[in-house]
Amino acid sequence: METRKINFTVEFEDSDLIEHNLLKFLNTNLGASMIDYQVLIDSKDLYKSDEHFKKLSDLYFKAKRTRNDYLHKHK
């Protein structure tokens, strides 16, 4: 059986209640098919103020794009 993975990012106000309800919804509707969940740290200010972090982030996203392009070409 072939499967499909979908990754998405959601941004909402900082609220434990919203996060709890979102997780409850995902668990109810996706159950065991939900593979990963993580809370991302807001790094916008660090990206603006720290040149080293900005370089690391740029390298990370370039590598991620390159990897994804490779995967799509060789699937």
Buried (B, 14 or more C-beta within 10 A) or exposed (E): EEEEEEEEEEEEEEEEEEBEEBEEEEEEEEEEEEEEEEEEEEEEEEBEEEEEEBEEBEEEEEEEEEEEEEEEEEE
